Amino acid sequence: MPPHGTPADLTPVRPWGISRLAAYPTTMALPYATVTIDPMTQRGQFRDEQGRTVEMGKHGTSCGTETATATNLDSQPDQGHDQDSQQD
């Protein structure tokens, strides 16, 4: 049975993960300091350091529906399907 190697016998190897490391990207200051949830609307409220509400721009909302229809319950080829969406 061979003896176990000691640290002096081992050859140092650069860890594989180090080659994948990169510097963090440049950071930027955010226009808000905190985000809270408005209990009435359930939407986020962005506030600056003084507690004033910060407008974060308009974001659209969308909703969609999808329906599947089958005219023959024992056959796959007779199926159809419908999709629609609305965005503001």
N, C-alpha and C positions, 0 to 999 in steps of 0.2 A: 504494500500500500504506500503510495508516494506521500511525502510530508506536505503539509499545507504551506503555501508561499507566505512569506513575511512581507510587510510593506516595503522593505528595501529591495525585494526581488521583483516588485511589480513595476511595469512601465506605465507612466502617466498617459492617459488618453483624454483628449479634449471631448467633453460631453457633446453629443449630437445636437441637443437643443440650443446650444450657444450659437450655432451657425444660423439659427432661425430668428434670433433676437434682433430687434431694430429699435432705434430711438423712438420715443413717443412722438406723435405728430404735434405740431405747434398748437398750443391751446389758445382759446379766445375767451374774452370776458362775455358772460351771458347778460342779456338786458334785464334779467330778473334775479332776485335773491331767493325767493321761496315760492312754492306752489301749494295752494290749499284747494279743497273741494268746496264749492258753494252748496250748502245743504238744500237749497230750493231747486237749483237747476242741475245739480250733480255734474257740473263742469268745473274744470280747473281754473283757478284765479291766480294769475302770475303777479307777484308784487315785488317792488324794488326794495332797497335797503330802508327807505323811510315808510314802507307799508303802503305806498300808493300802487294802484292797479296799473299794470303795464299791458298795453295792447300788443298781442302777439301776431297780429295779422289775421286775415280771414282764411278759414279753411273750409273747403266744400265738404258736404256730407253726401252720402249716397246710400241707397237701399235697393235691393234687387229681390226678385221673386223667381222661382223656378217651379214649374209644374210638370209632372209626368203623366201621360195618359196611356191607357192600354184598352184596346177595343176587344181583345181576345185574351182572357185571363190564362189560358193554357198555352199561349204561343208568344215567343219573344219577338218575332219580326213585326208584329202589329203595333208596336209601341211608338209613341211620338213624344216630343217634349218641347217646352216653351220656356223662353227666358225674356225678362225685361228688366230695365233698371232706370232709376231716376237719380239725377244729381243736381244739386243747387250750388 
